[in-house]
Amino acid sequence: MIPDYAGANVRGIVPALLGPGSWATTLPSWMPAPVAAADHVCVLVLDGLGWDQLQDRLELAPTLAAMVGQAITTVAPTTTATALSSIVTGLTPGEHGLVGYRMMLGGEVLNVLRWVGATGDRRRAHPPRDVQPFPAFLGHHVPVVSPAELEGSAFTEAHLRGSKPVGWRAASAIPIEVRRQIEGGERVVYAYYGGIDKTAHERGFGEFYDAELRAADRLVADVIAAVPAGTVVLVTADHGQVDVGERIVQPRPDVLGLVAQQSGEGRFRWWHAVPGAAADLLALAGEAYGDLAWVVSRQQIVDEHWFGPTMAPPIVARLGDVALVAHEPVSFYDPQDSGPFELICRHGSLTSAELLVPLLAATA
């Protein structure tokens, strides 16, 4: 599935709310109907809540199940750094340029969430406002209710520059902070909660995930109960999840012999070929892993507009030569892309489980 950037896609939410015109007359047809009559809107992003996973567990989320809306597509790759940037800027990945969790920049691989490379912090070498030059929220000073520890980070500077930080230390503060901002006169408030994503990564699907979904649903109910009458709470997400477990693919030595560097992530792995080997790498990778992934060239991805219809050459240069985009529940291993534990659920690819996210609304 390729994201529907011109239609029902997360990149269209902010332009619909903050662009010119009246909500009652200019909203796209895919925007939930309650938004048209709203006095205020809280956009609440539940990181990692895929549409497919929600539909499988609706009995655990009665608040979300009762809301009005549908599935929409997120962006490619289906990863937090890229998708959150598209949500807040209203731009495709090919436009804002944060084209992955780990992307090539100036000859090195930059971890976009942590803004680190092989030699540590890279904020001076790659200033966030240069790497992603567009302001958030179309230049409006929108309050952002998100974890206080994220304030001042390089990724925050890159994708939320120009917004109004409203940090929270405990998730129970989210409804209170959203209410305070709306009562203070804000028409649009943005809020972020990452518990679902964190739980899926660390615990997989099962009783811990179910408990977290119940908690997230209660959070949504608390926000709806807290905000003034006439406020619409609009819930969406950046991506869904796939249970990979221990199905980690170790690339063959003959394939890695053609690879100079790796970027991306396990379910959307970029291989940067040694000079002159791009065509051979594409052929060998397709032969070795075509049963597990869509093995595609950078040019095919650009031509088919996976990252959007517009992509300047400096942004294209941040991509690898060959991408392995998993369609089976596997992850492709890179020793430089690892943490203190192996993730159980992952995302990044373009399966429905990862690409479809909710856009649901309820009026207080």
FENMO-V403461 format. One record per helix or strand. SS is the DSSP state (h for helix, s for strand). FROM is the first residue (numbers start at 1). TO is the last residue. Records with the same first field share a line. If there is no record, write none. Layout:
SS->FROM-TO / FROM-TO
This chain:
s->9-9 / 40-46 / 50-50 / 68-73 / 102-105 / 108-111 / 116-117 / 120-121 / 143-147 / 164-168 / 188-193 / 231-236 / 242-243 / 248-249 / 259-265 / 268-273 / 293-297 / 322-326 / 331-332 / 345-346 / 356-363
h->12-18 / 23-26 / 33-37 / 51-55 / 58-60 / 62-65 / 80-89 / 93-96 / 128-131 / 136-139 / 148-150 / 154-160 / 171-183 / 195-203 / 207-226 / 253-256 / 278-289 / 298-303 / 313-316 / 352-355
